[in-house]
Amino acid sequence: MTRIQEAFAKNKKLFIGFVTAGDPNLATTKELVLAMVKAGVGIVEFGIPFSDPVAEGPVIQRADMRALEAGTTTDKIFDLVAELRQETQVPLVFLTYANPIYAYGAEKFFTRCEESGVDGVIIPDIPYEEREEMRPYSEPHHVALVPLIAPTSRDRIQKIAQIGQGYIYIVSSLGVTGVRKEITTDINAIVEEIRKVTDVPCAVGFGIATPDQAYAMAKASDGAIVGSAIVKLVEKYGTESPKYVYEYCKEMVAAVNKAADAL
């Protein structure tokens, strides 16, 4: 059983938190991850900073720029993951894009994922039809390729879900990442389509910021994913942000656990 499978088996539903690696620096990122783990976060997603993150809104774009300006590199992020593996076995998942993987070298990238302890990779700009290009590199190194399913996927939902590994990331809203006041997508209908073809867990992200939203999304799926709201705290508090992120994640974890208890 993989670390991701164990996490979902242990907790009926998970709160998944996202941070941009290296924002404001790698030492703070390490503190942030450990604070999130202490708060009960079930999976931590790391954004690898990139100059052209097409799926990201302005909050995460600014975080990417800060991380790059701080001298963050992919090699340094792998070293950070290896350090974290000495202190936690919570699943760690990269969110990155095709270009940084190919620039680094796909074989080298997934080899280092396995060596350092990365459990999965989310690649928003590789569509379902092109995923086969990445599998010869990811699968031998036991790294899950976590797929994204958007409201526009419609008749492709089942096709994408069938090849899902680790967990399935349901995109709650059209457009880029960022906090939203209201989520109107019919998540229940998407989950129903997914459940017809796989029992791989699915969690909802994009736009979630409040405990009420986390509760609603976790109730409809297997978990809630939050990125921009956490990254905004890091932007506001910088090196002091871990304590604020801890308090925020604790609230969100409680909301997700409440959804699990309501089953």
N, C-alpha and C positions, 0 to 999 in steps of 0.2 A: 504494500500500500504506500502511495506517495505521501509527502507531507501535506499536499493540498487535499487529497482524499481523507487523510486522517483528521484534518481540521474540520471538514464538513461532517465527518462521522461523529466527531466529539461534540460539536455544537450543531443543533438542528439548522440554525441560520447564522450567518457571519456578517460582521461589519468589516468592510475592506477599506483601508485608508491609503491615500496616494500622497507621496511627496516627490518633489523634484530633487534629484540627487545633486548635492553641491550647492544648494541654495539655503542659507547664504554662504556656507562652506561645508566641506565634508565632515568636519568634526561635529558640527551642529546637526547634520543629517543623521549621524550615528545616534546622537542623543534623542533626536526626534523619533527614530524608529524604536528605540528602547522604551521611550515614554508611551508610544502608541501600543506597544506590546503589553506594557504594564497596565494600560487602560482596558485591555481585553480585545484589541483589534485582532481579527482572525487571520488576515492576510495583509501584507504590506506591498503596495505597488510602488515601484521606483520609476520616475520619469528620467530617461537618459537625456540630458539637455541637448537640444538640436536647434540649429539656426532657422529651420523652416518647418515647425511642427503644425502641419495643416489641420489637424483635428482639434487644436487647442485654442481656447479663447485668450483674451488679453492678460488675464491673471497668470496663467501658466506660461504664456509667451514671455512675460517679464521675468518670471522665475528662471526660465531657460537662459535668458540673457545674463542675469545675475550669476548663475552657476558657471556659465562659460567665461565670464569676466573674472571669476574667482579662480580660474585655472582648472576647472573640473574636466577630466578626460575619462573615456570609457575604461581604460586600464585602472585608473584610481578608483572608479566605482566598483570594479571587480574586487579590488583589494579591500574595499570597505565591506562588501558582502562577506568575504572570507573572514574578516574581523568579527562581523555580527554573528556569523555561524558559531563562533566560540561562546556566544552568550545566549543565543535563542534559536529554537527550531521552528519558529513561526514561518510559514511559507513566504518567500520573497519572489515577486514577479516584476520583470522589467516591462515598461511601456516604452517602445522606441519605434523607429521608422525604418523602412527598407534601406534607405541610403546609408545611414550609419552602420548597419550590419554589413552591407556589401563593401563599404569603404574599409571597415575593420578586417574583413575577410570572414565569410559566413562560417566556415569550418572552425576557424580560430575562435570566433565569437561564441559558438555553442560549446566548444571544448572548454572554454573558460567559464561558461555558465555552469557546466557540470562540476568543474574543479572547485569553484568558489561556493556553490550551493544555491544557485538560482533555480527556482522550481518551474517557472513558466515565463513566456514572452508574449506580449500583446503587440501586434503590428498593424495599426489602423489603416495604413495605406496599401496593404496587400489584400486584395479582394479574394473571395472564396475561390475563384477560378485560378488564381496564381499561387495558392498555398502549397501546392505540390512541389513548387520550386524550393521551398524552405524545409520541407519535411525530411529530405535526405540528410540534412545537417542537424535538425533538432532531435529527431527520434533516436538515433544511435547514442545521443548524449542525455536521453531521458528528460528532455525539457518540453513541457506542455506548450503547444501553440494555442493560446486562448483566443477563440474567435469573437468577433463583435457581430451582434444582430441588431439592426436598426429598425425603426418603424417602417421604413421604406423597403425592407427586405421582402416582405409579403410572401410570394410564392417560393422564395429561396430560403425561408426560415428553416424548413425541415432539412434541406440539403446542407446548410451551414451547420445546423445542430448535430447532424449525424457524424461529422468529423471533429466535433468539439472535444478538446482535451483540457483536463484540469477543471475549468469551469467555463461557463458561457457568459460573456459580458453583454447584457442587454442595454442598448443605448435608449434612454428614456425619451429623448427629444431630438429633433432635427437641429442641425447646425453644429457649432463648436462647443467645447466644454465651457462651463460657467454656471454660476448660481442662478436658479430660476424660481420665481415666486410660485409658479403652478406647473404641475406635470399632468398633461391631459392625455398622454398616450395610454391605450388600453393594454396595460402590462399583462393582465390576466389572459387576454387572448393570445399574446405572443408566447407566454409560458405554456399555455394549452397546446399550441402547435409544437413547441419544443418537446414536451412530454410524450407526444405521440411517437417520437423516434429515439429518444435517449433519456437516461436517468442522470446524466452529467448535471451537476448543480448549475443553476443560473442565478446571477446577481445583477442588480440594476444600478447603472451609473449615469452620469451627465445631469447636472442641475440639482442634485440633492444637497441640501444644506441644513435642514432643521430636523430635530428628533421626530416630529410628526411625519415629515416626508420619508425619513428612514424607516419608520414603523410601517407606513403604507406600502412602500416598495418591498420591504422584507416580508410583509404579510403576503404579498402577491408572488414572491419568488423565494430564493434561498439566501438572499442577502442584499445589502445596500452598499454601494461604492461611493466614496466622497473624495474629490480631489481639490477643486478650486477653493472650497470653503477652508480647507486645511492650509492650502498654499497662501491664502489671504492672511491667515494668522502669522505665517512665517514672514510674509512681506511686512506686516505691521510691527512684529516684535523682534525680528532678526534672531540674534544669538540667544535671546531670552524666550524664544517661542516654545521650546519643548514643554514648559509647565502649562502654557495656555492650550497647546495642542492636546496634552494629556487630559485636561479638564473637558475640553470639547469632545474628544473621542470617548471619554467615559460616559457622557450623556448619550452619545449616538449608539454606543454598544448597549446601553440600558434599553434604548428604544427598540433595537433589533431583537434583543433578548425577550422583550415584552411581546413582540410579534411571534416569537417562537413559542412562548408560553400560552399564547392565545390559540394554538393549534388544537 
